Amino acid sequence: MEKQNMLQCAEIQLTYRPVIKAQHRPKIETGRQAYELLLSSWDEGNIELIEQFKPMLLNRSNKVLGIYTVSTGRMAGCFVDVKLVFASALLSCAHHVILAHNHPSGNLRPSELDLSMTRRIKEAGRVLDIQVLDHIIVTPDGYYSFADEGIL
């Protein structure tokens, strides 16, 4: 009986189902392009209500593999599990990621928490050979790009 219990465990399945052919995927070359695609993926009813964190997953050619909602929080923040950021990146075989989160307040300046979280995620990406290209703060009226500001 004990040996039989040891053989029973959860099955793990890794799947990624692209719905757009590679040649039709958008290519990201600027922070503005990333912002526009990210903004179109945000729920208009929530962008000024609750904070969400979404990595944009890119292949080697910077074509978008997908956008994944890692966390949905409160009006003034959300918890980001670095493992989930990279689980989505590894599952989709992403080579690059662009981090994104919204500020319901409309404030485009990154907080100290935003800066430290970005450093932690960038370091984890370095270990996994997945480059963090940018971190974008999204609001309906504009964006803040860490890369464009030279702080990535």
Secondary structure, DSSP 4 states (H G I P E B T S, - for coil): -HHHHHH------------S-GGGS-B--SHHHHHHHHHHHS-TTTTTTS-EE-PEEE-TT-BEEEE---EE-BTTB----HHHHHHHHHHTT-SEEEEEEE-TT---SPPHHHHHHHHHHHHHHHHHT-EEEEEEEEETTEEEETTTTT--
